[in-house]
Amino acid sequence: MQAPEQVPSAGYAEVRIVAASPETARQVAEVLRRCFRATEQRSYPIGHDGGTRLDLTVDTTHAAEPARSWLSTSGSSDDGQSDE
């Protein structure tokens, strides 16, 4: 039985990046860090082909531009769907 996932505090989001290479995952994390404050990334190897999973937490309450303007205009679109 799998333990239920903990929901992050309001204003924070847990982000998981899965990529074929560590460098690709780091590039995506860097883009997120330019828009949001983020914790230090945690990286894990996956599969036998060199894949990487990278986890980090972003703080959407301290967003930089252009994320700040996008967040203020996007509103809530919680339609109950998940991308995972």
C-alpha positions as CSV (number, residue, x, y, z in Angstrom):
1,M,0.0,0.0,0.0
2,Q,1.4,3.4,-1.0
3,A,1.4,6.2,1.6
4,P,-0.7,9.3,0.6
5,E,1.2,12.2,-0.8
6,Q,1.5,15.2,1.5
7,V,0.2,18.4,0.0
8,P,2.7,21.3,0.1
9,S,1.8,24.5,2.0
10,A,-0.3,27.1,0.3
11,G,1.7,29.0,-2.3
12,Y,4.2,26.2,-2.8
13,A,4.3,23.5,-5.5
14,E,6.3,20.3,-5.6
15,V,7.8,19.8,-9.1
16,R,9.1,16.6,-10.6
17,I,11.1,16.7,-13.8
18,V,11.8,13.5,-15.7
19,A,14.3,13.7,-18.5
20,A,16.6,11.5,-20.6
21,S,19.7,13.3,-19.3
22,P,20.7,15.1,-16.1
23,E,21.6,18.2,-18.1
24,T,18.2,18.4,-19.6
25,A,16.6,18.2,-16.2
26,R,18.9,20.9,-14.8
27,Q,18.0,23.2,-17.7
28,V,14.3,22.9,-17.0
29,A,14.9,23.5,-13.2
30,E,17.0,26.6,-14.1
31,V,14.1,28.1,-16.0
32,L,11.8,27.5,-13.0
33,R,14.3,29.1,-10.7
34,R,14.3,32.3,-12.9
35,C,10.5,32.6,-12.3
36,F,10.2,31.3,-8.7
37,R,12.2,30.9,-5.5
38,A,13.0,27.2,-5.3
39,T,14.6,24.7,-2.9
40,E,17.8,22.9,-3.8
41,Q,17.0,20.3,-6.4
42,R,17.2,16.6,-5.5
43,S,18.2,14.4,-8.4
44,Y,17.7,10.6,-8.8
45,P,18.8,8.3,-11.6
46,I,16.0,6.3,-13.3
47,G,16.1,3.4,-15.6
48,H,19.2,1.9,-17.2
49,D,19.5,4.4,-20.1
50,G,20.8,7.3,-18.0
51,G,17.4,8.9,-17.3
52,T,17.1,11.4,-14.4
53,R,14.3,12.5,-12.1
54,L,14.8,15.9,-10.5
55,D,12.5,17.1,-7.6
56,L,12.3,20.6,-6.3
57,T,9.8,22.8,-4.4
58,V,8.9,26.2,-5.8
59,D,7.5,29.2,-3.9
60,T,4.8,30.8,-6.0
61,T,4.3,33.6,-3.5
62,H,7.7,35.0,-4.4
63,A,7.4,34.8,-8.2
64,A,9.6,36.9,-10.5
65,E,8.4,38.3,-13.8
66,P,7.0,37.0,-16.1
67,A,5.6,34.3,-13.8
68,R,4.1,37.0,-11.5
69,S,2.0,38.6,-14.2
70,W,1.0,35.2,-15.5
71,L,-0.1,34.0,-12.1
72,S,-2.1,37.1,-11.5
73,T,-4.0,36.8,-14.8
74,S,-4.4,33.0,-14.9
75,G,-6.8,32.6,-11.9
76,S,-7.7,29.2,-10.6
77,S,-8.4,26.5,-13.1
78,D,-8.8,23.6,-10.8
79,D,-10.8,21.2,-12.9
80,G,-9.9,18.1,-11.0
81,Q,-7.6,16.8,-13.7
82,S,-4.0,15.8,-13.1
83,D,-1.1,15.5,-15.5
84,E,0.4,12.6,-13.5
